[in-house]
Amino acid sequence: MSINPGSRIVTCTYGTGERAGSIEIAVMPLDLRELLEAVPQDAPDDDTPSP
């Protein structure tokens, strides 16, 4: 397997408790918006710093 050097590694988490997990995928920068629109979003973490 190879990853395009221009891609970004994105970690997606899913589930809760014992059924929770995560998966890392390589996404090209121009495809990131489409990925974010396709994946359900949780509320942001309280400890995530604001820009």
Sequence and secondary structure as in RCSB ss.txt:
>XXXX:A:sequence
MSINPGSRIVTCTYGTGERAGSIEIAVMPLDLRELLEAVPQDAPDDDTPSP
>XXXX:A:secstr
    TT EEEEEEE  GGG EEEEEEE GGGHHHHHHHS      TTS   
